[in-house]
Amino acid sequence: MFLCGERHSLALHQPACAAVAMAVQFTNLAIFFWTNVMAWDIYKTFGQRTILSHIRPKGLHFPRYVAYGFGVPMIILVFSVLIDYTDFIPYFSMKYGENGHCWISDRPAWLIFFCLPMVFVCLTNIILYGLTVSSINYVSSVNESNKHG
């Protein structure tokens, strides 16, 4: 989809180009939010500092994960589209598909509605993975000391 949006012939058709830009924004945000879902799930499974982590029921969390993994990017996209096609925030626009690129053409909008959520997710993932590794190391050391002592 991204490569299709970068073709010069599509960039000439602004509505189609804007649609590709919106789809690319949504899919990329969804990818990052799903990595956050995985980081959270791994943390909840292995990050409890117990030798046998509690067994979590299957299927209970998946609807919440779907709501978060697809819902938050959709909310960001809907808010972005409202800003772009209404006077919701005067003098501010996403400028989807303008300047011959099928992407967000306004740099502040790109930073706020694309980069900022991804940075937040990446920092959260780093923290969750760090806590998980710390917990696994702790459990491993406790397990080793129990074997020798």
Disulfide bonds with the S-S distance in Angstrom:
Cys17-Cys102 2.01
